[in-house]
Amino acid sequence: MSALFCTARALMRSTHLRPGTRRLAIRTLSSGVGEPQQTSAPPPPEETWEDVPQDFYDIIVSGGGMVGAAMALALGSDPVLLGRKILMLDGGPRRVLTQVPDSFSSRVCSLTPGTVQLLQDIGAWDHINKMRVRPYKRMQVWDACSDAMITFDRDDLNEDIAHIVENDIILSGLMQQLDGMQGLVDVMFDTKVKGYKLPSKAADGEESPWARVILEDGRALDTRLLIGADGPKSLLRQTANIRQMSWSYSQAGVVATLKLSEPTVNNVAWQRFLPTGPIAMLPLSETHSNLVWSTNAEDAEMLLQMQAEEFVEAVNSAFWQDYKREAAVDSAVQTVQSILSTISPGGTSARQLPPSVSDVDEDSRAMFPLGLGHATQYVKHRMAIIGDAAHRVHPMAGQGVNLGFGDVSCLRQVVSDAEASGEDIGSVDRLLEYETKRQQAVIPMMAAIEGLHRLYSSDNPALVLLRSVGLQFTNAIKPLKNEIMGFASK
């Protein structure tokens, strides 16, 4: 973190703020163990603003997952916010790995260079990198219904495209860095939220001007800015009456940890579009890879119930077997490939074969439903939502958590700029800058992913031809591929 804490503000601005004291060291306050609340928003509490005891924070981050923890760290490490009281609420226990597990977790993220830069800036990447990280330098995507394919790499494999990291390790690295933020960020673990009360922009003298978090143990916390990182069923989003456009894909994602038939360099990410959905194999080590297989719910359930040998055979077949082809489509694809090879010799990459799989780690198979969700608003007065609370996408492009980390970078900058200029950090007029910038980034990405899902979820010969030719042209035009990589790596 450059120039971290290099300056302290000469004056503690008191506009829109009751006087506060220097922040306490990180504290763990318990109010019961259990899962974070994921139910629909309850009716608004009947209490008035004066009926319950209060504590005040400048910023409260509600949600202690990867995106919420990164948000707390980003705010706590900003020198402009030095001296402000920041709190993160986590419904679960503190999750720090005392040692790296021998086995791999099947829940992983593909972290883009932009996300890695954020994690470096907030001091968490060193903790993560010391545990277990697998970079990859190349990605190959191909169609099961034709010979069309595309590859992505950087400067003849001299640069990493992204890093595969287990979710548990990312979260552990973030929590370790939070442990070192004594006096800068307060953390309450095992703390359940009962509800929220949000003020109107034009609060009168009888209404509190602050956002309030009401905890299950009866405590109430007031804040200038409440940030919701509470997941796809966000209680804060529902309490704020923010509409969400969402639908289910009627698909499920099956994840597992695969053992390769033989050790390999394993620095390539593989994705094949099957008629039933995409299947991806992501590198974890020289001997293991992670599987993400999107398919219909019935097939997903069957994959979970299979014996290990059957499952391994199904995975190998999905990557290697020939699917039904249309002669006219194959002929057209071959003709286009021949033309492109003549126009741009060496412009297309050679096809590689994915490694074969010999086994699946015991108990690593799991499934989760797939869907799309997008909040019509990301902000209201004194509140903002980030991560899955604001948007949810199909995992085919590996962009879900990266979009959330992008929210963190943007919101931190908006809050920091507002604080530096003496503005109210919770004002909806100021927070709209975050909403505008992030929607300009998120909506095109969601549209692209949705378009790909629809285009590749059919084996109609006309659509197969259309997508195959498009894939070939994109693969042959390096500037276009670089633009796509740059867009996806932010």
VEXMI-651235 format. One record per residue (C-alpha): residue number from 1; residue in one letter; x, y, z. Coordinates in nm, 2 decimals, always signed. Layout:
N
     n   res     east    north       up
   NUM     A        X        Y        Z
...
This chain:
490
     n   res     east    north       up
     1     M    +0.00    +0.00    +0.00
     2     S    +0.16    +0.32    -0.12
     3     A    +0.20    +0.60    +0.14
     4     L    -0.01    +0.41    +0.38
     5     F    -0.09    +0.63    +0.68
     6     C    +0.17    +0.88    +0.55
     7     T    -0.04    +1.17    +0.66
     8     A    -0.31    +1.23    +0.92
     9     R    -0.58    +1.49    +0.87
    10     A    -0.52    +1.82    +1.06
    11     L    -0.89    +1.85    +1.14
    12     M    -1.15    +1.59    +1.23
    13     R    -1.45    +1.70    +1.02
    14     S    -1.76    +1.71    +1.23
    15     T    -2.02    +1.80    +0.97
    16     H    -2.30    +1.54    +0.97
    17     L    -2.12    +1.36    +1.25
    18     R    -2.14    +1.34    +1.63
    19     P    -1.79    +1.36    +1.79
    20     G    -1.62    +1.03    +1.82
    21     T    -1.31    +0.89    +1.98
    22     R    -1.01    +0.71    +1.84
    23     R    -1.10    +0.36    +1.71
    24     L    -1.05    +0.06    +1.93
    25     A    -0.84    -0.24    +1.85
    26     I    -1.01    -0.52    +1.66
    27     R    -1.26    -0.69    +1.89
    28     T    -1.46    -1.00    +1.87
    29     L    -1.80    -0.98    +2.02
    30     S    -2.01    -1.29    +2.02
    31     S    -2.39    -1.31    +1.99
    32     G    -2.43    -1.67    +1.90
    33     V    -2.31    -1.91    +1.63
    34     G    -2.49    -1.98    +1.31
    35     E    -2.52    -1.90    +0.94
    36     P    -2.56    -1.54    +0.82
    37     Q    -2.93    -1.45    +0.78
    38     Q    -3.05    -1.53    +0.43
    39     T    -3.43    -1.50    +0.48
    40     S    -3.67    -1.24    +0.34
    41     A    -3.67    -0.90    +0.50
    42     P    -3.89    -0.90    +0.82
    43     P    -4.14    -0.63    +0.89
    44     P    -3.97    -0.30    +1.00
    45     P    -3.90    -0.30    +1.38
    46     E    -4.16    -0.12    +1.58
    47     E    -3.91    +0.06    +1.80
    48     T    -3.85    +0.43    +1.76
    49     W    -3.50    +0.57    +1.72
    50     E    -3.48    +0.64    +2.09
    51     D    -3.61    +0.30    +2.22
    52     V    -3.28    +0.11    +2.19
    53     P    -2.92    +0.16    +2.31
    54     Q    -2.69    +0.30    +2.04
    55     D    -2.33    +0.30    +1.93
    56     F    -2.20    +0.51    +1.64
    57     Y    -1.97    +0.44    +1.35
    58     D    -1.87    +0.64    +1.05
    59     I    -1.90    +0.33    +0.82
    60     I    -2.05    -0.01    +0.88
    61     V    -1.99    -0.30    +0.64
    62     S    -2.26    -0.57    +0.69
    63     G    -2.12    -0.90    +0.57
    64     G    -1.79    -1.07    +0.64
    65     G    -1.74    -1.27    +0.32
    66     M    -1.46    -1.21    +0.07
    67     V    -1.61    -0.89    -0.07
    68     G    -1.72    -0.76    +0.27
    69     A    -1.38    -0.82    +0.43
    70     A    -1.20    -0.66    +0.13
    71     M    -1.43    -0.36    +0.16
    72     A    -1.35    -0.32    +0.53
    73     L    -0.98    -0.35    +0.46
    74     A    -0.99    -0.10    +0.17
    75     L    -1.16    +0.16    +0.39
    76     G    -0.94    +0.10    +0.69
    77     S    -0.62    +0.13    +0.49
    78     D    -0.72    +0.45    +0.32
    79     P    -0.51    +0.73    +0.47
    80     V    -0.78    +0.99    +0.40
    81     L    -1.01    +0.79    +0.64
    82     L    -0.76    +0.77    +0.92
    83     G    -0.94    +0.85    +1.24
    84     R    -1.28    +0.75    +1.13
    85     K    -1.46    +0.46    +1.30
    86     I    -1.51    +0.16    +1.07
    87     L    -1.69    -0.16    +1.17
    88     M    -1.74    -0.50    +0.99
    89     L    -2.02    -0.73    +1.10
    90     D    -1.98    -1.10    +1.03
    91     G    -2.25    -1.35    +1.11
    92     G    -2.01    -1.63    +1.14
    93     P    -1.69    -1.71    +1.34
    94     R    -1.34    -1.58    +1.26
    95     R    -1.21    -1.79    +0.97
    96     V    -0.83    -1.81    +0.96
    97     L    -0.65    -2.12    +0.85
    98     T    -0.37    -2.22    +1.09
    99     Q    -0.21    -2.42    +0.81
   100     V    -0.29    -2.50    +0.45
   101     P    -0.50    -2.81    +0.42
   102     D    -0.36    -3.11    +0.25
   103     S    -0.66    -3.14    +0.02
   104     F    -0.80    -2.87    -0.21
   105     S    -1.14    -2.71    -0.16
   106     S    -1.37    -2.74    -0.46
   107     R    -1.49    -2.38    -0.42
   108     V    -1.23    -2.16    -0.60
   109     C    -1.21    -1.82    -0.77
   110     S    -1.02    -1.71    -1.08
   111     L    -0.87    -1.38    -0.97
   112     T    -0.80    -1.13    -1.25
   113     P    -0.50    -0.90    -1.25
   114     G    -0.72    -0.61    -1.14
   115     T    -0.84    -0.81    -0.83
   116     V    -0.49    -0.92    -0.75
   117     Q    -0.38    -0.55    -0.76
   118     L    -0.66    -0.46    -0.51
   119     L    -0.56    -0.74    -0.28
   120     Q    -0.20    -0.62    -0.30
   121     D    -0.31    -0.26    -0.22
   122     I    -0.50    -0.36    +0.09
   123     G    -0.22    -0.59    +0.21
   124     A    -0.40    -0.93    +0.18
   125     W    -0.22    -1.07    -0.12
   126     D    +0.10    -1.16    +0.06
   127     H    -0.10    -1.37    +0.31
   128     I    -0.28    -1.54    +0.03
   129     N    +0.02    -1.60    -0.19
   130     K    +0.21    -1.76    +0.10
   131     M    -0.06    -2.02    +0.13
   132     R    -0.17    -2.17    -0.21
   133     V    -0.21    -1.99    -0.54
   134     R    -0.20    -2.13    -0.90
   135     P    -0.15    -1.89    -1.18
   136     Y    -0.24    -1.98    -1.54
   137     K    -0.09    -1.84    -1.86
   138     R    -0.33    -1.97    -2.12
   139     M    -0.70    -2.04    -2.17
   140     Q    -0.85    -2.25    -2.44
   141     V    -1.22    -2.24    -2.52
   142     W    -1.38    -2.47    -2.78
   143     D    -1.72    -2.59    -2.91
   144     A    -1.83    -2.95    -2.87
   145     C    -2.05    -2.91    -3.18
   146     S    -1.78    -2.79    -3.42
   147     D    -1.40    -2.75    -3.45
   148     A    -1.41    -2.38    -3.36
   149     M    -1.19    -2.26    -3.07
   150     I    -1.03    -1.96    -2.92
   151     T    -0.72    -1.93    -2.70
   152     F    -0.62    -1.64    -2.47
   153     D    -0.26    -1.58    -2.35
   154     R    -0.03    -1.28    -2.29
   155     D    +0.29    -1.22    -2.48
   156     D    +0.38    -1.57    -2.57
   157     L    +0.30    -1.71    -2.22
   158     N    +0.53    -1.46    -2.04
   159     E    +0.24    -1.32    -1.83
   160     D    -0.02    -1.47    -1.61
   161     I    -0.39    -1.44    -1.72
   162     A    -0.53    -1.50    -1.38
   163     H    -0.48    -1.69    -1.05
   164     I    -0.69    -1.98    -0.92
   165     V    -0.73    -1.95    -0.55
   166     E    -0.95    -2.14    -0.31
   167     N    -1.22    -1.93    -0.14
   168     D    -1.11    -2.04    +0.20
   169     I    -0.76    -1.92    +0.14
   170     I    -0.88    -1.59    +0.00
   171     L    -1.09    -1.53    +0.31
   172     S    -0.82    -1.65    +0.55
   173     G    -0.57    -1.40    +0.39
   174     L    -0.82    -1.12    +0.43
   175     M    -0.89    -1.21    +0.79
   176     Q    -0.52    -1.23    +0.87
   177     Q    -0.48    -0.88    +0.73
   178     L    -0.77    -0.76    +0.94
   179     D    -0.60    -0.90    +1.25
   180     G    -0.32    -0.65    +1.17
   181     M    -0.55    -0.35    +1.14
   182     Q    -0.56    -0.29    +1.51
   183     G    -0.70    +0.05    +1.59
   184     L    -0.83    +0.10    +1.23
   185     V    -1.11    -0.15    +1.18
   186     D    -1.34    -0.30    +1.44
   187     V    -1.48    -0.65    +1.37
   188     M    -1.77    -0.82    +1.54
   189     F    -1.79    -1.20    +1.46
   190     D    -2.08    -1.43    +1.54
   191     T    -2.31    -1.12    +1.52
   192     K    -2.65    -1.16    +1.36
   193     V    -2.84    -0.87    +1.21
   194     K    -3.21    -0.86    +1.29
   195     G    -3.30    -0.56    +1.07
   196     Y    -3.21    -0.22    +0.94
   197     K    -3.37    +0.13    +0.96
   198     L    -3.29    +0.37    +0.69
   199     P    -3.35    +0.75    +0.71
   200     S    -3.50    +0.95    +0.43
   201     K    -3.29    +1.21    +0.26
   202     A    -3.49    +1.49    +0.41
   203     A    -3.49    +1.37    +0.77
   204     D    -3.67    +1.61    +1.01
   205     G    -3.58    +1.68    +1.36
   206     E    -3.78    +1.39    +1.50
   207     E    -3.61    +1.14    +1.27
   208     S    -3.25    +1.02    +1.31
   209     P    -3.03    +1.12    +1.02
   210     W    -2.83    +0.80    +1.05
   211     A    -2.87    +0.45    +0.91
   212     R    -2.93    +0.20    +1.19
   213     V    -2.83    -0.17    +1.22
   214     I    -3.04    -0.36    +1.48
   215     L    -2.87    -0.68    +1.60
   216     E    -3.04    -0.99    +1.73
   217     D    -2.91    -0.94    +2.08
   218     G    -3.10    -0.60    +2.10
   219     R    -2.80    -0.37    +2.04
   220     A    -2.84    -0.09    +1.78
   221     L    -2.56    +0.07    +1.58
   222     D    -2.59    +0.40    +1.39
   223     T    -2.37    +0.50    +1.10
   224     R    -2.31    +0.76    +0.84
   225     L    -2.27    +0.50    +0.57
   226     L    -2.40    +0.14    +0.57
   227     I    -2.25    -0.10    +0.31
   228     G    -2.43    -0.42    +0.24
   229     A    -2.21    -0.72    +0.15
   230     D    -2.47    -0.96    +0.26
   231     G    -2.51    -1.19    -0.04
   232     P    -2.77    -1.26    -0.32
   233     K    -3.06    -1.26    -0.07
   234     S    -2.94    -0.93    +0.08
   235     L    -3.16    -0.82    +0.38
   236     L    -3.03    -0.46    +0.33
   237     R    -3.14    -0.46    -0.03
   238     Q    -3.49    -0.59    +0.06
   239     T    -3.52    -0.34    +0.35
   240     A    -3.44    -0.05    +0.12
   241     N    -3.71    -0.17    -0.12
   242     I    -3.46    -0.20    -0.41
   243     R    -3.60    -0.42    -0.68
   244     Q    -3.40    -0.70    -0.83
   245     M    -3.43    -0.84    -1.18
   246     S    -3.35    -1.21    -1.15
   247     W    -3.41    -1.55    -1.31
   248     S    -3.30    -1.90    -1.28
   249     Y    -3.11    -2.08    -1.56
   250     S    -3.27    -2.41    -1.46
   251     Q    -2.92    -2.53    -1.43
   252     A    -2.68    -2.63    -1.15
   253     G    -2.31    -2.60    -1.12
   254     V    -2.12    -2.91    -1.02
   255     V    -1.78    -2.86    -0.86
   256     A    -1.51    -3.11    -0.77
   257     T    -1.14    -3.16    -0.72
   258     L    -0.99    -3.38    -0.99
   259     K    -0.67    -3.58    -0.98
   260     L    -0.48    -3.58    -1.32
   261     S    -0.36    -3.90    -1.48
   262     E    +0.00    -3.78    -1.47
   263     P    +0.19    -3.47    -1.34
   264     T    +0.19    -3.18    -1.58
   265     V    +0.29    -2.81    -1.59
   266     N    -0.08    -2.74    -1.57
   267     N    -0.08    -2.37    -1.65
   268     V    -0.38    -2.38    -1.89
   269     A    -0.75    -2.32    -1.81
   270     W    -0.98    -2.54    -2.02
   271     Q    -1.34    -2.47    -2.11
   272     R    -1.56    -2.66    -2.35
   273     F    -1.92    -2.57    -2.45
   274     L    -2.13    -2.88    -2.44
   275     P    -2.50    -2.88    -2.57
   276     T    -2.61    -2.90    -2.20
   277     G    -2.38    -2.62    -2.08
   278     P    -2.01    -2.53    -2.03
   279     I    -1.75    -2.75    -1.85
   280     A    -1.43    -2.60    -1.72
   281     M    -1.11    -2.75    -1.57
   282     L    -0.89    -2.50    -1.38
   283     P    -0.54    -2.57    -1.26
   284     L    -0.47    -2.62    -0.89
   285     S    -0.13    -2.79    -0.89
   286     E    +0.08    -3.01    -1.11
   287     T    -0.14    -3.31    -1.01
   288     H    -0.48    -3.16    -0.95
   289     S    -0.74    -2.94    -1.12
   290     N    -1.08    -2.79    -1.02
   291     L    -1.39    -2.88    -1.21
   292     V    -1.69    -2.65    -1.27
   293     W    -1.95    -2.82    -1.48
   294     S    -2.28    -2.64    -1.56
   295     T    -2.56    -2.86    -1.67
   296     N    -2.93    -2.92    -1.61
   297     A    -3.04    -3.00    -1.26
   298     E    -3.12    -3.36    -1.33
   299     D    -2.78    -3.44    -1.48
   300     A    -2.61    -3.25    -1.20
   301     E    -2.78    -3.47    -0.94
   302     M    -2.68    -3.78    -1.13
   303     L    -2.32    -3.66    -1.14
   304     L    -2.32    -3.62    -0.76
   305     Q    -2.46    -3.98    -0.71
   306     M    -2.22    -4.15    -0.94
   307     Q    -1.94    -4.38    -0.82
   308     A    -1.60    -4.22    -0.85
   309     E    -1.51    -4.43    -1.15
   310     E    -1.83    -4.34    -1.33
   311     F    -1.78    -3.97    -1.25
   312     V    -1.42    -3.97    -1.38
   313     E    -1.53    -4.14    -1.70
   314     A    -1.81    -3.88    -1.75
   315     V    -1.56    -3.59    -1.70
   316     N    -1.31    -3.73    -1.95
   317     S    -1.59    -3.80    -2.20
   318     A    -1.72    -3.44    -2.17
   319     F    -1.38    -3.30    -2.27
   320     W    -1.28    -3.56    -2.52
   321     Q    -1.58    -3.73    -2.69
   322     D    -1.72    -3.63    -3.03
   323     Y    -2.07    -3.49    -3.03
   324     K    -2.32    -3.49    -3.31
   325     R    -2.20    -3.27    -3.60
   326     E    -2.37    -3.12    -3.90
   327     A    -2.16    -3.18    -4.22
   328     A    -2.26    -2.83    -4.36
   329     V    -2.14    -2.66    -4.04
   330     D    -1.81    -2.86    -4.04
   331     S    -1.75    -2.77    -4.40
   332     A    -1.81    -2.40    -4.34
   333     V    -1.59    -2.39    -4.04
   334     Q    -1.31    -2.56    -4.23
   335     T    -1.34    -2.31    -4.51
   336     V    -1.33    -2.01    -4.28
   337     Q    -1.03    -2.16    -4.10
   338     S    -0.85    -2.20    -4.43
   339     I    -0.92    -1.84    -4.53
   340     L    -0.81    -1.70    -4.20
   341     S    -0.49    -1.91    -4.21
   342     T    -0.41    -1.76    -4.55
   343     I    -0.49    -1.40    -4.45
   344     S    -0.32    -1.42    -4.11
   345     P    -0.05    -1.68    -4.11
   346     G    +0.04    -1.77    -3.75
   347     G    -0.25    -1.56    -3.62
   348     T    -0.44    -1.86    -3.49
   349     S    -0.32    -2.07    -3.20
   350     A    -0.26    -2.44    -3.22
   351     R    -0.52    -2.66    -3.05
   352     Q    -0.40    -2.83    -2.73
   353     L    -0.55    -3.14    -2.57
   354     P    -0.66    -3.12    -2.21
   355     P    -0.51    -3.36    -1.95
   356     S    -0.70    -3.67    -1.87
   357     V    -0.84    -3.73    -1.52
   358     S    -0.77    -4.04    -1.31
   359     D    -0.97    -3.98    -0.99
   360     V    -1.19    -3.74    -0.80
   361     D    -1.11    -3.64    -0.44
   362     E    -1.35    -3.79    -0.19
   363     D    -1.62    -3.56    -0.07
   364     S    -1.52    -3.28    -0.30
   365     R    -1.83    -3.30    -0.52
   366     A    -2.10    -3.04    -0.46
   367     M    -2.36    -2.85    -0.66
   368     F    -2.52    -2.51    -0.65
   369     P    -2.81    -2.35    -0.85
   370     L    -2.73    -2.11    -1.13
   371     G    -2.90    -1.78    -1.19
   372     L    -2.87    -1.42    -1.28
   373     G    -2.96    -1.13    -1.06
   374     H    -2.92    -0.75    -1.08
   375     A    -3.04    -0.48    -0.85
   376     T    -3.20    -0.18    -1.02
   377     Q    -3.02    +0.05    -0.77
   378     Y    -2.69    +0.01    -0.59
   379     V    -2.74    +0.30    -0.35
   380     K    -2.99    +0.50    -0.15
   381     H    -2.94    +0.77    +0.11
   382     R    -2.67    +0.64    +0.36
   383     M    -2.65    +0.30    +0.21
   384     A    -2.48    +0.11    -0.07
   385     I    -2.47    -0.26    -0.18
   386     I    -2.18    -0.45    -0.32
   387     G    -2.09    -0.79    -0.46
   388     D    -2.37    -1.05    -0.48
   389     A    -2.61    -0.82    -0.31
   390     A    -2.59    -0.60    -0.62
   391     H    -2.53    -0.85    -0.90
   392     R    -2.50    -1.22    -0.97
   393     V    -2.38    -1.38    -1.29
   394     H    -2.33    -1.72    -1.45
   395     P    -1.99    -1.87    -1.35
   396     M    -1.89    -1.95    -1.72
   397     A    -1.66    -1.64    -1.74
   398     G    -1.53    -1.66    -1.38
   399     Q    -1.63    -1.29    -1.32
   400     G    -1.86    -1.31    -1.02
   401     V    -1.63    -1.23    -0.74
   402     N    -1.41    -1.01    -0.96
   403     L    -1.71    -0.79    -1.02
   404     G    -1.76    -0.77    -0.64
   405     F    -1.39    -0.67    -0.59
   406     G    -1.44    -0.41    -0.86
   407     D    -1.72    -0.27    -0.65
   408     V    -1.48    -0.24    -0.35
   409     S    -1.22    -0.05    -0.55
   410     C    -1.48    +0.19    -0.69
   411     L    -1.67    +0.26    -0.36
   412     R    -1.35    +0.31    -0.17
   413     Q    -1.24    +0.58    -0.41
   414     V    -1.58    +0.75    -0.40
   415     V    -1.59    +0.75    -0.02
   416     S    -1.23    +0.87    +0.00
   417     D    -1.29    +1.15    -0.24
   418     A    -1.60    +1.26    -0.06
   419     E    -1.42    +1.26    +0.27
   420     A    -1.12    +1.45    +0.13
   421     S    -1.35    +1.73    +0.00
   422     G    -1.54    +1.76    +0.32
   423     E    -1.87    +1.61    +0.18
   424     D    -2.11    +1.38    +0.35
   425     I    -1.99    +1.03    +0.27
   426     G    -2.35    +0.89    +0.31
   427     S    -2.52    +1.14    +0.08
   428     V    -2.70    +0.96    -0.20
   429     D    -2.60    +1.24    -0.43
   430     R    -2.23    +1.14    -0.37
   431     L    -2.29    +0.77    -0.37
   432     L    -2.46    +0.79    -0.71
   433     E    -2.11    +0.82    -0.86
   434     Y    -2.04    +0.47    -0.74
   435     E    -2.36    +0.34    -0.88
   436     T    -2.31    +0.50    -1.22
   437     K    -1.95    +0.38    -1.26
   438     R    -2.02    +0.03    -1.15
   439     Q    -2.33    -0.02    -1.36
   440     Q    -2.13    +0.10    -1.66
   441     A    -1.89    -0.18    -1.59
   442     V    -2.12    -0.45    -1.46
   443     I    -2.41    -0.43    -1.71
   444     P    -2.20    -0.49    -2.03
   445     M    -2.03    -0.78    -1.86
   446     M    -2.36    -0.93    -1.76
   447     A    -2.50    -0.88    -2.11
   448     A    -2.20    -1.05    -2.26
   449     I    -2.22    -1.35    -2.03
   450     E    -2.60    -1.38    -2.08
   451     G    -2.55    -1.36    -2.46
   452     L    -2.29    -1.63    -2.46
   453     H    -2.51    -1.85    -2.24
   454     R    -2.80    -1.82    -2.48
   455     L    -2.58    -1.86    -2.79
   456     Y    -2.41    -2.18    -2.66
   457     S    -2.71    -2.34    -2.50
   458     S    -2.84    -2.47    -2.83
   459     D    -2.73    -2.72    -3.09
   460     N    -2.93    -2.56    -3.36
   461     P    -2.71    -2.58    -3.68
   462     A    -2.77    -2.22    -3.77
   463     L    -2.66    -2.10    -3.42
   464     V    -2.37    -2.35    -3.42
   465     L    -2.25    -2.20    -3.75
   466     L    -2.29    -1.84    -3.63
   467     R    -2.10    -1.89    -3.30
   468     S    -1.83    -2.11    -3.46
   469     V    -1.75    -1.85    -3.73
   470     G    -1.75    -1.57    -3.48
   471     L    -1.52    -1.77    -3.25
   472     Q    -1.28    -1.83    -3.54
   473     F    -1.27    -1.46    -3.65
   474     T    -1.21    -1.35    -3.29
   475     N    -0.93    -1.60    -3.24
   476     A    -0.76    -1.47    -3.56
   477     I    -0.77    -1.10    -3.47
   478     K    -0.52    -1.05    -3.19
   479     P    -0.61    -0.68    -3.11
   480     L    -0.97    -0.79    -3.06
   481     K    -0.87    -1.07    -2.83
   482     N    -0.65    -0.83    -2.63
   483     E    -0.94    -0.60    -2.59
   484     I    -1.16    -0.88    -2.46
   485     M    -0.88    -0.99    -2.22
   486     G    -0.84    -0.63    -2.10
   487     F    -1.21    -0.59    -2.04
   488     A    -1.23    -0.91    -1.85
   489     S    -0.92    -0.86    -1.64
   490     K    -1.01    -0.53    -1.47
